[in-house]
Amino acid sequence: MTYCVGIKLNAGLVFLSDSRTNAGVDHISTFRKMIVYEQPGDRVMVLLSAGNLSISQSVREILQIEELRETEDSPPITIWNAKSMFDAARVLGSAVRHVYDRDAEALKHAGLDFNVSFIFGGQVKGEGMRLFLVYSAGNFIEATNETPYFQVGESKYGKPVLDRVLTPETPLDEAAKCALVSMDSTMKSNLSVGLPLDLVVYEANQLQTDKIVCMDANNPYYQMMHNSWGQKLREVFDSIDDPVWDGGETAHPLMQPALRHPPLRKISTPEEKLI
């Protein structure tokens, strides 16, 4: 399994991925899930992948040379000459379908689903930043102000902190911290997600980035964040009052009748009906 997150803000983009794959408890490997395509001054694109490793590696390889044509006579569109991130996402979708046409039937005979998904974001000169979630059918959706991030892989454990913190106005450094906390929460609850982590932060309209780092267990910032988050979470938990059941004095009574719903019924004999 894996966990990847891409975040689109007014100030830029944040991408984070783990690097663990597993095919059972005794077969765990490290494979990078992120790749950066960059032509300084012209375009920056970041691709994150989750799902079947052989499929995602094939798509990444084909994406380098995949061409999309509107008509037989029109010039080919590639990720290197696309005039917009939307067109680049279409090229990625075409590459996914290319691999599907080649491998899906053989995978089906082997009892495997065609399972892959991608987060694809960046900026092409002449337009704003864009962020897409690409499905295994090659179709995709785009991030909006209402939904400024996408996750692929083991997403459920890291989602709550993203929902509570992120808005389009969130500063880049704060969003990077939020993504790392989201990743740390996921790794705490799921052993199929693990170090090292790849982090890329892109500032809007720069059309290049040098904020790229690989973080392992020895990274000082990762160690601080990991330890602080666990400690602060415990402190917040301890600061919340325990429930009071015996009618004792409390500012926040628990044994309070619900305004619109009756209490839960007890069934005490076999003859009683549930309804």
C-alpha positions as CSV (number, residue, x, y, z in Angstrom):
1,M,0.0,0.0,0.0
2,T,1.0,3.6,-0.1
3,Y,-0.1,7.1,0.9
4,C,0.3,10.2,-1.3
5,V,-1.2,13.7,-0.9
6,G,-1.2,16.7,-3.2
7,I,-2.4,20.2,-2.0
8,K,-3.3,23.3,-4.0
9,L,-3.1,26.6,-2.3
10,N,-3.1,30.2,-3.4
11,A,0.6,30.3,-2.5
12,G,1.6,27.2,-4.3
13,L,1.5,23.4,-4.3
14,V,2.6,20.7,-1.8
15,F,3.2,17.1,-2.6
16,L,4.1,14.3,-0.2
17,S,4.5,10.5,-0.7
18,D,5.8,7.6,1.2
19,S,7.9,4.8,-0.4
20,R,6.7,1.5,1.0
21,T,5.2,-1.3,-1.1
22,N,4.2,-4.7,0.2
23,A,2.9,-7.9,-1.2
24,G,2.4,-9.7,2.1
25,V,4.0,-9.4,5.6
26,D,7.3,-11.0,4.4
27,H,7.7,-9.0,1.2
28,I,8.2,-5.3,1.9
29,S,10.1,-3.1,-0.5
30,T,11.0,0.6,-1.0
31,F,9.9,2.3,-4.3
32,R,9.6,6.0,-4.9
33,K,6.0,7.1,-5.7
34,M,6.8,10.6,-6.9
35,I,8.5,12.1,-10.0
36,V,9.1,15.7,-10.9
37,Y,9.1,16.9,-14.6
38,E,10.6,20.4,-14.9
39,Q,11.7,22.7,-17.6
40,P,12.8,25.8,-15.6
41,G,10.9,28.9,-16.7
42,D,8.4,26.9,-18.8
43,R,6.7,24.2,-16.7
44,V,6.8,22.2,-13.5
45,M,4.8,19.0,-13.1
46,V,4.7,16.5,-10.2
47,L,3.3,13.0,-10.5
48,L,2.4,10.8,-7.5
49,S,1.1,7.2,-7.9
50,A,-0.7,4.5,-5.9
51,G,-1.9,1.1,-6.8
52,N,-0.3,-1.8,-8.7
53,L,3.4,-1.0,-8.9
54,S,3.9,-2.6,-12.3
55,I,1.1,-0.5,-13.8
56,S,2.2,2.8,-12.3
57,Q,5.8,2.2,-13.4
58,S,4.6,1.4,-16.9
59,V,2.5,4.6,-17.0
60,R,5.4,6.7,-15.8
61,E,7.7,5.3,-18.5
62,I,5.1,5.7,-21.3
63,L,4.2,9.2,-20.1
64,Q,7.7,10.4,-21.1
65,I,6.9,9.7,-24.8
66,E,3.1,9.5,-24.9
67,E,1.5,11.7,-27.7
68,L,-2.0,12.8,-27.9
69,R,-3.5,14.0,-31.3
70,E,-6.7,15.9,-31.7
71,T,-6.9,14.8,-35.4
72,E,-4.6,12.9,-37.7
73,D,-3.1,16.1,-39.1
74,S,-2.8,18.0,-35.8
75,P,0.6,18.2,-34.0
76,P,1.1,15.8,-31.2
77,I,0.6,16.9,-27.6
78,T,3.0,15.7,-24.9
79,I,3.7,16.7,-21.4
80,W,6.6,18.7,-22.7
81,N,4.7,20.9,-25.1
82,A,1.2,20.9,-23.6
83,K,-0.1,24.5,-23.4
84,S,-2.0,23.8,-20.2
85,M,-2.0,21.4,-17.3
86,F,-5.4,20.2,-18.5
87,D,-3.9,19.0,-21.7
88,A,-1.0,17.4,-19.8
89,A,-3.5,15.6,-17.7
90,R,-5.2,14.3,-20.9
91,V,-1.8,13.0,-22.0
92,L,-1.5,11.2,-18.6
93,G,-5.0,9.7,-19.1
94,S,-4.0,8.5,-22.5
95,A,-0.9,6.8,-21.1
96,V,-3.1,5.1,-18.5
97,R,-5.4,3.8,-21.2
98,H,-2.4,2.7,-23.3
99,V,-1.2,0.5,-20.4
100,Y,-4.7,-0.8,-19.8
101,D,-5.1,-1.9,-23.5
102,R,-1.8,-3.7,-23.2
103,D,-2.0,-5.3,-19.8
104,A,-5.6,-5.4,-18.4
105,E,-6.6,-8.7,-20.0
106,A,-3.4,-10.5,-18.9
107,L,-3.9,-9.1,-15.3
108,K,-7.5,-10.3,-15.3
109,H,-6.4,-13.8,-16.3
110,A,-3.9,-13.7,-13.3
111,G,-6.7,-12.7,-11.0
112,L,-5.6,-9.1,-10.6
113,D,-7.5,-5.8,-11.1
114,F,-6.2,-2.9,-13.1
115,N,-5.7,-0.8,-10.0
116,V,-3.8,2.5,-10.3
117,S,-4.4,6.2,-9.4
118,F,-2.4,9.3,-9.7
119,I,-2.2,12.8,-8.3
120,F,-0.9,15.1,-11.0
121,G,-0.2,18.8,-10.5
122,G,1.9,21.7,-11.5
123,Q,2.0,24.9,-13.6
124,V,2.6,25.6,-17.3
125,K,3.8,29.1,-18.3
126,G,0.8,31.3,-19.2
127,E,-1.7,29.7,-16.8
128,G,-2.3,29.2,-13.1
129,M,-1.4,26.2,-11.1
130,R,-3.7,23.1,-11.3
131,L,-4.1,19.8,-9.5
132,F,-5.8,16.7,-10.8
133,L,-6.7,13.2,-9.5
134,V,-6.5,10.7,-12.3
135,Y,-8.3,7.4,-12.0
136,S,-7.5,3.9,-13.4
137,A,-9.8,4.6,-16.4
138,G,-7.7,7.6,-17.4
139,N,-10.4,10.1,-16.5
140,F,-9.7,12.8,-13.9
141,I,-11.1,15.5,-11.7
142,E,-9.6,18.8,-10.7
143,A,-9.1,20.4,-7.3
144,T,-11.2,23.4,-6.3
145,N,-11.2,25.9,-3.5
146,E,-13.8,23.8,-1.8
147,T,-11.6,20.7,-2.1
148,P,-8.0,21.9,-2.2
149,Y,-6.3,18.6,-1.8
150,F,-6.3,15.0,-3.2
151,Q,-5.2,11.8,-1.6
152,V,-4.4,8.4,-3.1
153,G,-3.6,5.1,-1.3
154,E,-4.2,4.6,2.4
155,S,-6.0,8.0,2.8
156,K,-8.4,7.6,5.7
157,Y,-6.0,8.0,8.7
158,G,-4.5,11.2,7.4
159,K,-7.7,12.9,6.2
160,P,-9.0,14.5,9.4
161,V,-6.1,16.8,10.0
162,L,-6.2,18.0,6.3
163,D,-9.9,18.8,6.7
164,R,-9.4,20.7,9.9
165,V,-6.4,22.8,8.8
166,L,-6.3,23.4,5.0
167,T,-7.9,26.3,3.2
168,P,-6.8,28.0,0.0
169,E,-5.2,30.8,2.1
170,T,-3.1,28.4,4.2
171,P,0.6,29.3,3.9
172,L,2.9,26.9,2.1
173,D,5.1,26.0,5.1
174,E,2.0,25.4,7.2
175,A,0.5,23.2,4.5
176,A,3.8,21.2,4.3
177,K,3.7,20.7,8.1
178,C,0.0,19.6,7.8
179,A,0.9,17.1,5.1
180,L,3.7,15.6,7.2
181,V,1.3,15.3,10.2
182,S,-1.2,13.6,8.0
183,M,1.5,11.2,6.8
184,D,2.7,10.5,10.4
185,S,-0.8,9.8,11.5
186,T,-1.2,7.3,8.6
187,M,2.1,5.6,9.4
188,K,1.2,5.3,13.1
189,S,-2.0,3.4,12.2
190,N,-0.9,1.4,9.1
191,L,2.3,-0.5,8.7
192,S,1.9,-0.6,4.9
193,V,2.9,3.1,4.7
194,G,6.5,3.9,5.6
195,L,9.7,5.9,5.3
196,P,11.4,7.4,3.5
197,L,9.2,10.3,2.5
198,D,9.5,12.5,-0.6
199,L,8.3,16.1,-0.1
200,V,8.1,18.8,-2.9
201,V,6.9,22.4,-2.2
202,Y,6.3,24.6,-5.2
203,E,5.8,28.4,-5.0
204,A,3.2,29.8,-7.4
205,N,4.5,31.2,-10.7
206,Q,8.2,30.3,-10.1
207,L,8.1,27.6,-12.8
208,Q,10.9,25.7,-11.0
209,T,11.5,24.5,-7.5
210,D,14.4,23.6,-5.3
211,K,12.3,22.7,-2.3
212,I,12.7,18.9,-2.7
213,V,13.7,16.7,0.2
214,C,13.8,13.0,1.0
215,M,13.1,12.4,4.7
216,D,14.1,9.3,6.6
217,A,13.9,8.4,10.3
218,N,17.1,10.3,11.0
219,N,15.8,13.6,9.6
220,P,15.8,16.2,12.5
221,Y,12.6,17.9,11.4
222,Y,10.8,14.6,11.0
223,Q,11.9,13.4,14.4
224,M,10.7,16.7,16.0
225,M,7.4,16.7,14.2
226,H,6.7,13.0,15.0
227,N,7.5,13.4,18.7
228,S,5.8,16.8,19.1
229,W,2.6,15.7,17.4
230,G,2.2,12.6,19.6
231,Q,3.0,14.6,22.8
232,K,0.7,17.6,21.9
233,L,-2.1,15.2,20.9
234,R,-1.9,13.5,24.3
235,E,-1.9,16.9,26.1
236,V,-5.0,18.0,24.2
237,F,-6.7,14.7,25.0
238,D,-5.8,15.0,28.7
239,S,-7.2,18.6,28.8
240,I,-10.7,17.4,27.9
241,D,-12.9,16.6,30.9
242,D,-13.8,13.0,31.5
243,P,-17.5,12.1,31.3
244,V,-19.5,12.3,34.6
245,W,-22.0,9.5,35.1
246,D,-23.3,9.8,38.7
247,G,-24.8,13.2,38.6
248,G,-21.8,14.9,40.1
249,E,-21.0,18.6,39.6
250,T,-19.7,19.3,36.1
251,A,-19.8,22.2,33.6
252,H,-20.5,19.7,30.8
253,P,-23.1,17.1,31.8
254,L,-23.2,13.9,29.8
255,M,-26.5,12.4,31.2
256,Q,-28.6,15.0,29.5
257,P,-31.8,14.0,27.5
258,A,-31.5,14.4,23.8
259,L,-33.8,17.1,22.5
260,R,-35.3,15.2,19.6
261,H,-34.6,11.6,20.2
262,P,-35.7,9.1,22.9
263,P,-33.2,7.1,24.9
264,L,-32.0,3.7,23.7
265,R,-34.4,0.9,24.6
266,K,-33.4,-2.1,26.6
267,I,-34.8,-5.5,25.6
268,S,-35.4,-7.6,28.8
269,T,-37.7,-10.4,27.7
270,P,-37.9,-12.7,24.6
271,E,-41.5,-11.4,23.9
272,E,-40.6,-7.8,23.5
273,K,-40.6,-6.5,19.9
274,L,-37.8,-4.3,18.5
275,I,-40.4,-2.1,16.8
